[in-house]
Amino acid sequence: MEKEQISQRVVTFLKRDEVDFLDKVGKDALFSTGLKLSRAKLIAWLIDFIEKLNLKGENIKSQRDFENRLWQNLRHL
């Protein structure tokens, strides 16, 4: 029997260009598939993807560290 996953509300602050990017991806999906993707769904999928990369937080102190770790993990796929 699978456990029911309960969604939690998370408040985040994004810059205007980050919000615009999420909206563009959602609208691109709408025009190509007929289904609009919400910002929340895109962010959740990004988190699920990063989790599958087995990303650990050790020694990550900056955005650059985070990006380097992501690239490092992606290269090992």
HTML snippet that shows the backbone in 3Dmol.js (N, CA, C, O; Angstrom):
<script src="https://3Dmol.org/build/3Dmol-min.js"></script>
<div id="view" style="width:600px;height:400px;position:relative"></div>
<script>
const pdb = `
ATOM      1  N   MET A   1       0.841  -1.174   0.000  1.00  0.00           N
ATOM      2  CA  MET A   1       0.000   0.000   0.000  1.00  0.00           C
ATOM      3  C   MET A   1       0.893   1.248   0.000  1.00  0.00           C
ATOM      4  O   MET A   1       1.799   1.361   0.826  1.00  0.00           O
ATOM      5  N   GLU A   2       0.644   2.161  -0.905  1.00  0.00           N
ATOM      6  CA  GLU A   2       1.435   3.392  -1.003  1.00  0.00           C
ATOM      7  C   GLU A   2       0.954   4.411   0.017  1.00  0.00           C
ATOM      8  O   GLU A   2      -0.237   4.514   0.312  1.00  0.00           O
ATOM      9  N   LYS A   3       1.922   5.167   0.550  1.00  0.00           N
ATOM     10  CA  LYS A   3       1.574   6.259   1.452  1.00  0.00           C
ATOM     11  C   LYS A   3       1.036   7.423   0.633  1.00  0.00           C
ATOM     12  O   LYS A   3       1.569   7.750  -0.428  1.00  0.00           O
ATOM     13  N   GLU A   4      -0.010   8.036   1.129  1.00  0.00           N
ATOM     14  CA  GLU A   4      -0.542   9.223   0.461  1.00  0.00           C
ATOM     15  C   GLU A   4       0.407  10.384   0.714  1.00  0.00           C
ATOM     16  O   GLU A   4       0.783  10.654   1.854  1.00  0.00           O
ATOM     17  N   GLN A   5       0.791  11.069  -0.358  1.00  0.00           N
ATOM     18  CA  GLN A   5       1.680  12.216  -0.222  1.00  0.00           C
ATOM     19  C   GLN A   5       0.841  13.474  -0.036  1.00  0.00           C
ATOM     20  O   GLN A   5      -0.044  13.782  -0.835  1.00  0.00           O
ATOM     21  N   ILE A   6       1.141  14.183   1.028  1.00  0.00           N
ATOM     22  CA  ILE A   6       0.427  15.412   1.330  1.00  0.00           C
ATOM     23  C   ILE A   6       1.279  16.583   0.866  1.00  0.00           C
ATOM     24  O   ILE A   6       2.441  16.712   1.253  1.00  0.00           O
ATOM     25  N   SER A   7       0.693  17.431   0.034  1.00  0.00           N
ATOM     26  CA  SER A   7       1.419  18.610  -0.448  1.00  0.00           C
ATOM     27  C   SER A   7       1.481  19.662   0.642  1.00  0.00           C
ATOM     28  O   SER A   7       0.552  19.825   1.432  1.00  0.00           O
ATOM     29  N   GLN A   8       2.595  20.369   0.664  1.00  0.00           N
ATOM     30  CA  GLN A   8       2.794  21.448   1.611  1.00  0.00           C
ATOM     31  C   GLN A   8       2.948  22.754   0.848  1.00  0.00           C
ATOM     32  O   GLN A   8       3.510  22.775  -0.247  1.00  0.00           O
ATOM     33  N   ARG A   9       2.468  23.804   1.403  1.00  0.00           N
ATOM     34  CA  ARG A   9       2.606  25.123   0.783  1.00  0.00           C
ATOM     35  C   ARG A   9       3.959  25.712   1.178  1.00  0.00           C
ATOM     36  O   ARG A   9       4.321  25.738   2.355  1.00  0.00           O
ATOM     37  N   VAL A  10       4.690  26.178   0.183  1.00  0.00           N
ATOM     38  CA  VAL A  10       5.987  26.808   0.415  1.00  0.00           C
ATOM     39  C   VAL A  10       5.969  28.174  -0.248  1.00  0.00           C
ATOM     40  O   VAL A  10       5.625  28.302  -1.423  1.00  0.00           O
ATOM     41  N   VAL A  11       6.338  29.186   0.510  1.00  0.00           N
ATOM     42  CA  VAL A  11       6.404  30.534  -0.040  1.00  0.00           C
ATOM     43  C   VAL A  11       7.850  30.791  -0.459  1.00  0.00           C
ATOM     44  O   VAL A  11       8.783  30.533   0.301  1.00  0.00           O
ATOM     45  N   THR A  12       8.021  31.296  -1.667  1.00  0.00           N
ATOM     46  CA  THR A  12       9.360  31.608  -2.156  1.00  0.00           C
ATOM     47  C   THR A  12       9.352  32.988  -2.799  1.00  0.00           C
ATOM     48  O   THR A  12       8.319  33.471  -3.265  1.00  0.00           O
ATOM     49  N   PHE A  13      10.495  33.594  -2.813  1.00  0.00           N
ATOM     50  CA  PHE A  13      10.637  34.900  -3.440  1.00  0.00           C
ATOM     51  C   PHE A  13      11.532  34.743  -4.652  1.00  0.00           C
ATOM     52  O   PHE A  13      12.694  34.353  -4.530  1.00  0.00           O
ATOM     53  N   LEU A  14      10.992  35.046  -5.818  1.00  0.00           N
ATOM     54  CA  LEU A  14      11.732  34.944  -7.067  1.00  0.00           C
ATOM     55  C   LEU A  14      11.852  36.317  -7.694  1.00  0.00           C
ATOM     56  O   LEU A  14      10.995  37.182  -7.513  1.00  0.00           O
ATOM     57  N   LYS A  15      12.932  36.499  -8.434  1.00  0.00           N
ATOM     58  CA  LYS A  15      13.090  37.740  -9.189  1.00  0.00           C
ATOM     59  C   LYS A  15      12.143  37.699 -10.388  1.00  0.00           C
ATOM     60  O   LYS A  15      11.678  36.635 -10.798  1.00  0.00           O
ATOM     61  N   ARG A  16      11.876  38.863 -10.927  1.00  0.00           N
ATOM     62  CA  ARG A  16      10.931  38.976 -12.043  1.00  0.00           C
ATOM     63  C   ARG A  16      11.328  38.092 -13.226  1.00  0.00           C
ATOM     64  O   ARG A  16      10.467  37.449 -13.826  1.00  0.00           O
ATOM     65  N   ASP A  17      12.606  38.050 -13.567  1.00  0.00           N
ATOM     66  CA  ASP A  17      13.036  37.242 -14.710  1.00  0.00           C
ATOM     67  C   ASP A  17      12.872  35.745 -14.430  1.00  0.00           C
ATOM     68  O   ASP A  17      12.655  34.967 -15.359  1.00  0.00           O
ATOM     69  N   GLU A  18      12.970  35.339 -13.179  1.00  0.00           N
ATOM     70  CA  GLU A  18      12.758  33.928 -12.833  1.00  0.00           C
ATOM     71  C   GLU A  18      11.281  33.554 -12.989  1.00  0.00           C
ATOM     72  O   GLU A  18      10.952  32.485 -13.504  1.00  0.00           O
ATOM     73  N   VAL A  19      10.400  34.446 -12.539  1.00  0.00           N
ATOM     74  CA  VAL A  19       8.962  34.223 -12.704  1.00  0.00           C
ATOM     75  C   VAL A  19       8.603  34.203 -14.190  1.00  0.00           C
ATOM     76  O   VAL A  19       7.834  33.352 -14.636  1.00  0.00           O
ATOM     77  N   ASP A  20       9.163  35.146 -14.954  1.00  0.00           N
ATOM     78  CA  ASP A  20       8.905  35.197 -16.396  1.00  0.00           C
ATOM     79  C   ASP A  20       9.356  33.905 -17.076  1.00  0.00           C
ATOM     80  O   ASP A  20       8.676  33.404 -17.971  1.00  0.00           O
ATOM     81  N   PHE A  21      10.500  33.367 -16.654  1.00  0.00           N
ATOM     82  CA  PHE A  21      10.999  32.118 -17.233  1.00  0.00           C
ATOM     83  C   PHE A  21      10.019  30.969 -16.968  1.00  0.00           C
ATOM     84  O   PHE A  21       9.689  30.210 -17.880  1.00  0.00           O
ATOM     85  N   LEU A  22       9.557  30.842 -15.716  1.00  0.00           N
ATOM     86  CA  LEU A  22       8.603  29.779 -15.393  1.00  0.00           C
ATOM     87  C   LEU A  22       7.314  29.943 -16.201  1.00  0.00           C
ATOM     88  O   LEU A  22       6.760  28.964 -16.702  1.00  0.00           O
ATOM     89  N   ASP A  23       6.843  31.181 -16.324  1.00  0.00           N
ATOM     90  CA  ASP A  23       5.631  31.439 -17.111  1.00  0.00           C
ATOM     91  C   ASP A  23       5.828  31.080 -18.579  1.00  0.00           C
ATOM     92  O   ASP A  23       4.920  30.545 -19.215  1.00  0.00           O
ATOM     93  N   LYS A  24       7.011  31.370 -19.119  1.00  0.00           N
ATOM     94  CA  LYS A  24       7.290  31.048 -20.521  1.00  0.00           C
ATOM     95  C   LYS A  24       7.284  29.538 -20.746  1.00  0.00           C
ATOM     96  O   LYS A  24       6.726  29.056 -21.732  1.00  0.00           O
ATOM     97  N   VAL A  25       7.902  28.797 -19.837  1.00  0.00           N
ATOM     98  CA  VAL A  25       7.898  27.333 -19.963  1.00  0.00           C
ATOM     99  C   VAL A  25       6.460  26.818 -19.907  1.00  0.00           C
ATOM    100  O   VAL A  25       6.078  25.949 -20.691  1.00  0.00           O
ATOM    101  N   GLY A  26       5.674  27.351 -18.988  1.00  0.00           N
ATOM    102  CA  GLY A  26       4.272  26.941 -18.872  1.00  0.00           C
ATOM    103  C   GLY A  26       3.471  27.252 -20.123  1.00  0.00           C
ATOM    104  O   GLY A  26       2.664  26.435 -20.565  1.00  0.00           O
ATOM    105  N   LYS A  27       3.689  28.427 -20.696  1.00  0.00           N
ATOM    106  CA  LYS A  27       2.962  28.803 -21.915  1.00  0.00           C
ATOM    107  C   LYS A  27       3.456  28.025 -23.127  1.00  0.00           C
ATOM    108  O   LYS A  27       2.664  27.682 -24.005  1.00  0.00           O
ATOM    109  N   ASP A  28       4.763  27.741 -23.188  1.00  0.00           N
ATOM    110  CA  ASP A  28       5.280  26.898 -24.275  1.00  0.00           C
ATOM    111  C   ASP A  28       4.604  25.534 -24.249  1.00  0.00           C
ATOM    112  O   ASP A  28       4.239  24.991 -25.292  1.00  0.00           O
ATOM    113  N   ALA A  29       4.440  24.987 -23.051  1.00  0.00           N
ATOM    114  CA  ALA A  29       3.754  23.703 -22.909  1.00  0.00           C
ATOM    115  C   ALA A  29       2.301  23.826 -23.365  1.00  0.00           C
ATOM    116  O   ALA A  29       1.783  22.947 -24.053  1.00  0.00           O
ATOM    117  N   LEU A  30       1.654  24.916 -22.981  1.00  0.00           N
ATOM    118  CA  LEU A  30       0.261  25.134 -23.365  1.00  0.00           C
ATOM    119  C   LEU A  30       0.098  25.154 -24.877  1.00  0.00           C
ATOM    120  O   LEU A  30      -0.798  24.503 -25.414  1.00  0.00           O
ATOM    121  N   PHE A  31       0.954  25.895 -25.562  1.00  0.00           N
ATOM    122  CA  PHE A  31       0.812  26.020 -27.006  1.00  0.00           C
ATOM    123  C   PHE A  31       1.229  24.754 -27.752  1.00  0.00           C
ATOM    124  O   PHE A  31       0.757  24.507 -28.862  1.00  0.00           O
ATOM    125  N   SER A  32       2.105  23.954 -27.154  1.00  0.00           N
ATOM    126  CA  SER A  32       2.553  22.745 -27.848  1.00  0.00           C
ATOM    127  C   SER A  32       1.753  21.498 -27.467  1.00  0.00           C
ATOM    128  O   SER A  32       1.680  20.550 -28.248  1.00  0.00           O
ATOM    129  N   THR A  33       1.147  21.493 -26.263  1.00  0.00           N
ATOM    130  CA  THR A  33       0.427  20.292 -25.822  1.00  0.00           C
ATOM    131  C   THR A  33      -1.026  20.551 -25.460  1.00  0.00           C
ATOM    132  O   THR A  33      -1.823  19.617 -25.375  1.00  0.00           O
ATOM    133  N   GLY A  34      -1.371  21.806 -25.246  1.00  0.00           N
ATOM    134  CA  GLY A  34      -2.726  22.130 -24.809  1.00  0.00           C
ATOM    135  C   GLY A  34      -2.871  22.140 -23.293  1.00  0.00           C
ATOM    136  O   GLY A  34      -3.947  22.440 -22.775  1.00  0.00           O
ATOM    137  N   LEU A  35      -1.793  21.812 -22.574  1.00  0.00           N
ATOM    138  CA  LEU A  35      -1.829  21.796 -21.112  1.00  0.00           C
ATOM    139  C   LEU A  35      -0.833  22.805 -20.554  1.00  0.00           C
ATOM    140  O   LEU A  35       0.356  22.746 -20.868  1.00  0.00           O
ATOM    141  N   LYS A  36      -1.317  23.737 -19.721  1.00  0.00           N
ATOM    142  CA  LYS A  36      -0.426  24.726 -19.118  1.00  0.00           C
ATOM    143  C   LYS A  36       0.182  24.142 -17.856  1.00  0.00           C
ATOM    144  O   LYS A  36      -0.504  23.515 -17.049  1.00  0.00           O
ATOM    145  N   LEU A  37       1.461  24.354 -17.702  1.00  0.00           N
ATOM    146  CA  LEU A  37       2.149  23.906 -16.493  1.00  0.00           C
ATOM    147  C   LEU A  37       2.231  25.070 -15.516  1.00  0.00           C
ATOM    148  O   LEU A  37       2.631  26.173 -15.890  1.00  0.00           O
ATOM    149  N   SER A  38       1.859  24.830 -14.285  1.00  0.00           N
ATOM    150  CA  SER A  38       1.915  25.892 -13.276  1.00  0.00           C
ATOM    151  C   SER A  38       3.344  26.084 -12.780  1.00  0.00           C
ATOM    152  O   SER A  38       4.190  25.198 -12.902  1.00  0.00           O
ATOM    153  N   ARG A  39       3.584  27.252 -12.224  1.00  0.00           N
ATOM    154  CA  ARG A  39       4.894  27.524 -11.627  1.00  0.00           C
ATOM    155  C   ARG A  39       5.196  26.493 -10.543  1.00  0.00           C
ATOM    156  O   ARG A  39       6.303  25.960 -10.468  1.00  0.00           O
ATOM    157  N   ALA A  40       4.203  26.222  -9.709  1.00  0.00           N
ATOM    158  CA  ALA A  40       4.396  25.278  -8.602  1.00  0.00           C
ATOM    159  C   ALA A  40       4.767  23.889  -9.119  1.00  0.00           C
ATOM    160  O   ALA A  40       5.645  23.231  -8.561  1.00  0.00           O
ATOM    161  N   LYS A  41       4.108  23.451 -10.169  1.00  0.00           N
ATOM    162  CA  LYS A  41       4.397  22.125 -10.735  1.00  0.00           C
ATOM    163  C   LYS A  41       5.814  22.089 -11.299  1.00  0.00           C
ATOM    164  O   LYS A  41       6.535  21.114 -11.084  1.00  0.00           O
ATOM    165  N   LEU A  42       6.225  23.126 -12.012  1.00  0.00           N
ATOM    166  CA  LEU A  42       7.586  23.170 -12.565  1.00  0.00           C
ATOM    167  C   LEU A  42       8.636  23.136 -11.458  1.00  0.00           C
ATOM    168  O   LEU A  42       9.629  22.417 -11.566  1.00  0.00           O
ATOM    169  N   ILE A  43       8.421  23.903 -10.401  1.00  0.00           N
ATOM    170  CA  ILE A  43       9.370  23.911  -9.292  1.00  0.00           C
ATOM    171  C   ILE A  43       9.412  22.541  -8.625  1.00  0.00           C
ATOM    172  O   ILE A  43      10.492  22.049  -8.296  1.00  0.00           O
ATOM    173  N   ALA A  44       8.258  21.924  -8.421  1.00  0.00           N
ATOM    174  CA  ALA A  44       8.213  20.588  -7.822  1.00  0.00           C
ATOM    175  C   ALA A  44       8.953  19.574  -8.690  1.00  0.00           C
ATOM    176  O   ALA A  44       9.680  18.729  -8.167  1.00  0.00           O
ATOM    177  N   TRP A  45       8.778  19.647 -10.017  1.00  0.00           N
ATOM    178  CA  TRP A  45       9.480  18.724 -10.920  1.00  0.00           C
ATOM    179  C   TRP A  45      10.984  18.948 -10.868  1.00  0.00           C
ATOM    180  O   TRP A  45      11.753  17.988 -10.916  1.00  0.00           O
ATOM    181  N   LEU A  46      11.414  20.203 -10.771  1.00  0.00           N
ATOM    182  CA  LEU A  46      12.850  20.493 -10.661  1.00  0.00           C
ATOM    183  C   LEU A  46      13.431  19.888  -9.379  1.00  0.00           C
ATOM    184  O   LEU A  46      14.534  19.343  -9.390  1.00  0.00           O
ATOM    185  N   ILE A  47      12.690  19.987  -8.287  1.00  0.00           N
ATOM    186  CA  ILE A  47      13.146  19.400  -7.026  1.00  0.00           C
ATOM    187  C   ILE A  47      13.224  17.880  -7.140  1.00  0.00           C
ATOM    188  O   ILE A  47      14.194  17.270  -6.690  1.00  0.00           O
ATOM    189  N   ASP A  48      12.201  17.268  -7.743  1.00  0.00           N
ATOM    190  CA  ASP A  48      12.221  15.811  -7.941  1.00  0.00           C
ATOM    191  C   ASP A  48      13.417  15.386  -8.792  1.00  0.00           C
ATOM    192  O   ASP A  48      14.050  14.367  -8.514  1.00  0.00           O
ATOM    193  N   PHE A  49      13.724  16.167  -9.827  1.00  0.00           N
ATOM    194  CA  PHE A  49      14.857  15.866 -10.707  1.00  0.00           C
ATOM    195  C   PHE A  49      16.173  15.946  -9.937  1.00  0.00           C
ATOM    196  O   PHE A  49      17.021  15.061 -10.052  1.00  0.00           O
ATOM    197  N   ILE A  50      16.337  16.999  -9.159  1.00  0.00           N
ATOM    198  CA  ILE A  50      17.563  17.170  -8.372  1.00  0.00           C
ATOM    199  C   ILE A  50      17.701  16.042  -7.353  1.00  0.00           C
ATOM    200  O   ILE A  50      18.803  15.555  -7.097  1.00  0.00           O
ATOM    201  N   GLU A  51      16.586  15.638  -6.782  1.00  0.00           N
ATOM    202  CA  GLU A  51      16.614  14.524  -5.825  1.00  0.00           C
ATOM    203  C   GLU A  51      17.098  13.242  -6.500  1.00  0.00           C
ATOM    204  O   GLU A  51      17.866  12.481  -5.912  1.00  0.00           O
ATOM    205  N   LYS A  52      16.654  13.004  -7.725  1.00  0.00           N
ATOM    206  CA  LYS A  52      17.084  11.810  -8.466  1.00  0.00           C
ATOM    207  C   LYS A  52      18.567  11.851  -8.808  1.00  0.00           C
ATOM    208  O   LYS A  52      19.183  10.807  -9.022  1.00  0.00           O
ATOM    209  N   LEU A  53      19.148  13.055  -8.859  1.00  0.00           N
ATOM    210  CA  LEU A  53      20.585  13.192  -9.097  1.00  0.00           C
ATOM    211  C   LEU A  53      21.388  12.871  -7.842  1.00  0.00           C
ATOM    212  O   LEU A  53      22.618  12.851  -7.873  1.00  0.00           O
ATOM    213  N   ASN A  54      20.687  12.621  -6.739  1.00  0.00           N
ATOM    214  CA  ASN A  54      21.329  12.301  -5.466  1.00  0.00           C
ATOM    215  C   ASN A  54      22.233  13.443  -5.002  1.00  0.00           C
ATOM    216  O   ASN A  54      23.327  13.213  -4.487  1.00  0.00           O
ATOM    217  N   LEU A  55      21.768  14.652  -5.187  1.00  0.00           N
ATOM    218  CA  LEU A  55      22.532  15.834  -4.801  1.00  0.00           C
ATOM    219  C   LEU A  55      22.601  15.939  -3.287  1.00  0.00           C
ATOM    220  O   LEU A  55      21.584  15.848  -2.599  1.00  0.00           O
ATOM    221  N   LYS A  56      23.785  16.129  -2.787  1.00  0.00           N
ATOM    222  CA  LYS A  56      24.002  16.330  -1.352  1.00  0.00           C
ATOM    223  C   LYS A  56      24.351  17.798  -1.110  1.00  0.00           C
ATOM    224  O   LYS A  56      24.830  18.476  -2.018  1.00  0.00           O
ATOM    225  N   GLY A  57      24.120  18.284   0.082  1.00  0.00           N
ATOM    226  CA  GLY A  57      24.346  19.696   0.390  1.00  0.00           C
ATOM    227  C   GLY A  57      25.701  20.017   0.997  1.00  0.00           C
ATOM    228  O   GLY A  57      25.995  21.181   1.269  1.00  0.00           O
ATOM    229  N   GLU A  58      26.537  18.996   1.216  1.00  0.00           N
ATOM    230  CA  GLU A  58      27.836  19.260   1.835  1.00  0.00           C
ATOM    231  C   GLU A  58      28.666  20.211   0.986  1.00  0.00           C
ATOM    232  O   GLU A  58      28.752  20.066  -0.233  1.00  0.00           O
ATOM    233  N   ASN A  59      29.270  21.178   1.647  1.00  0.00           N
ATOM    234  CA  ASN A  59      30.203  22.137   1.038  1.00  0.00           C
ATOM    235  C   ASN A  59      29.581  23.024  -0.038  1.00  0.00           C
ATOM    236  O   ASN A  59      30.305  23.578  -0.866  1.00  0.00           O
ATOM    237  N   ILE A  60      28.287  23.168  -0.044  1.00  0.00           N
ATOM    238  CA  ILE A  60      27.635  24.107  -0.965  1.00  0.00           C
ATOM    239  C   ILE A  60      27.389  25.392  -0.188  1.00  0.00           C
ATOM    240  O   ILE A  60      26.584  25.425   0.743  1.00  0.00           O
ATOM    241  N   LYS A  61      28.100  26.462  -0.586  1.00  0.00           N
ATOM    242  CA  LYS A  61      27.995  27.744   0.118  1.00  0.00           C
ATOM    243  C   LYS A  61      27.470  28.857  -0.775  1.00  0.00           C
ATOM    244  O   LYS A  61      27.164  29.951  -0.300  1.00  0.00           O
ATOM    245  N   SER A  62      27.367  28.577  -2.069  1.00  0.00           N
ATOM    246  CA  SER A  62      26.959  29.640  -2.992  1.00  0.00           C
ATOM    247  C   SER A  62      26.221  29.029  -4.180  1.00  0.00           C
ATOM    248  O   SER A  62      26.197  27.812  -4.366  1.00  0.00           O
ATOM    249  N   GLN A  63      25.623  29.908  -4.973  1.00  0.00           N
ATOM    250  CA  GLN A  63      24.953  29.464  -6.185  1.00  0.00           C
ATOM    251  C   GLN A  63      25.941  28.773  -7.117  1.00  0.00           C
ATOM    252  O   GLN A  63      25.613  27.773  -7.755  1.00  0.00           O
ATOM    253  N   ARG A  64      27.138  29.311  -7.189  1.00  0.00           N
ATOM    254  CA  ARG A  64      28.169  28.720  -8.054  1.00  0.00           C
ATOM    255  C   ARG A  64      28.511  27.291  -7.602  1.00  0.00           C
ATOM    256  O   ARG A  64      28.644  26.388  -8.428  1.00  0.00           O
ATOM    257  N   ASP A  65      28.651  27.096  -6.283  1.00  0.00           N
ATOM    258  CA  ASP A  65      28.900  25.747  -5.748  1.00  0.00           C
ATOM    259  C   ASP A  65      27.765  24.804  -6.135  1.00  0.00           C
ATOM    260  O   ASP A  65      27.998  23.670  -6.554  1.00  0.00           O
ATOM    261  N   PHE A  66      26.535  25.291  -5.987  1.00  0.00           N
ATOM    262  CA  PHE A  66      25.353  24.491  -6.316  1.00  0.00           C
ATOM    263  C   PHE A  66      25.338  24.107  -7.793  1.00  0.00           C
ATOM    264  O   PHE A  66      25.108  22.948  -8.138  1.00  0.00           O
ATOM    265  N   GLU A  67      25.584  25.087  -8.661  1.00  0.00           N
ATOM    266  CA  GLU A  67      25.602  24.814 -10.108  1.00  0.00           C
ATOM    267  C   GLU A  67      26.712  23.832 -10.471  1.00  0.00           C
ATOM    268  O   GLU A  67      26.502  22.915 -11.264  1.00  0.00           O
ATOM    269  N   ASN A  68      27.898  24.028  -9.884  1.00  0.00           N
ATOM    270  CA  ASN A  68      29.007  23.108 -10.163  1.00  0.00           C
ATOM    271  C   ASN A  68      28.669  21.686  -9.733  1.00  0.00           C
ATOM    272  O   ASN A  68      28.982  20.728 -10.439  1.00  0.00           O
ATOM    273  N   ARG A  69      28.031  21.550  -8.574  1.00  0.00           N
ATOM    274  CA  ARG A  69      27.640  20.217  -8.098  1.00  0.00           C
ATOM    275  C   ARG A  69      26.608  19.585  -9.024  1.00  0.00           C
ATOM    276  O   ARG A  69      26.672  18.389  -9.308  1.00  0.00           O
ATOM    277  N   LEU A  70      25.664  20.384  -9.489  1.00  0.00           N
ATOM    278  CA  LEU A  70      24.673  19.855 -10.441  1.00  0.00           C
ATOM    279  C   LEU A  70      25.345  19.362 -11.709  1.00  0.00           C
ATOM    280  O   LEU A  70      25.070  18.252 -12.165  1.00  0.00           O
ATOM    281  N   TRP A  71      26.227  20.175 -12.287  1.00  0.00           N
ATOM    282  CA  TRP A  71      26.936  19.766 -13.514  1.00  0.00           C
ATOM    283  C   TRP A  71      27.750  18.498 -13.266  1.00  0.00           C
ATOM    284  O   TRP A  71      27.779  17.594 -14.100  1.00  0.00           O
ATOM    285  N   GLN A  72      28.401  18.443 -12.126  1.00  0.00           N
ATOM    286  CA  GLN A  72      29.198  17.279 -11.771  1.00  0.00           C
ATOM    287  C   GLN A  72      28.324  16.016 -11.728  1.00  0.00           C
ATOM    288  O   GLN A  72      28.697  14.976 -12.272  1.00  0.00           O
ATOM    289  N   ASN A  73      27.183  16.118 -11.087  1.00  0.00           N
ATOM    290  CA  ASN A  73      26.273  14.970 -10.988  1.00  0.00           C
ATOM    291  C   ASN A  73      25.685  14.606 -12.345  1.00  0.00           C
ATOM    292  O   ASN A  73      25.492  13.426 -12.638  1.00  0.00           O
ATOM    293  N   LEU A  74      25.400  15.597 -13.170  1.00  0.00           N
ATOM    294  CA  LEU A  74      24.839  15.318 -14.503  1.00  0.00           C
ATOM    295  C   LEU A  74      25.847  14.612 -15.396  1.00  0.00           C
ATOM    296  O   LEU A  74      25.470  13.757 -16.198  1.00  0.00           O
ATOM    297  N   ARG A  75      27.117  14.955 -15.268  1.00  0.00           N
ATOM    298  CA  ARG A  75      28.155  14.319 -16.084  1.00  0.00           C
ATOM    299  C   ARG A  75      28.298  12.839 -15.776  1.00  0.00           C
ATOM    300  O   ARG A  75      28.757  12.074 -16.625  1.00  0.00           O
ATOM    301  N   HIS A  76      27.916  12.427 -14.587  1.00  0.00           N
ATOM    302  CA  HIS A  76      28.067  11.037 -14.177  1.00  0.00           C
ATOM    303  C   HIS A  76      26.852  10.182 -14.521  1.00  0.00           C
ATOM    304  O   HIS A  76      26.773   9.027 -14.102  1.00  0.00           O
ATOM    305  N   LEU A  77      25.920  10.724 -15.267  1.00  0.00           N
ATOM    306  CA  LEU A  77      24.736   9.938 -15.653  1.00  0.00           C
ATOM    307  C   LEU A  77      25.044   8.983 -16.785  1.00  0.00           C
ATOM    308  O   LEU A  77      24.162   8.249 -17.231  1.00  0.00           O
TER     309      LEU A  77
END
`;
const viewer = $3Dmol.createViewer("view");
viewer.addModel(pdb, "pdb");
viewer.setStyle({}, {cartoon: {color: "spectrum"}});
viewer.zoomTo();
viewer.render();
</script>
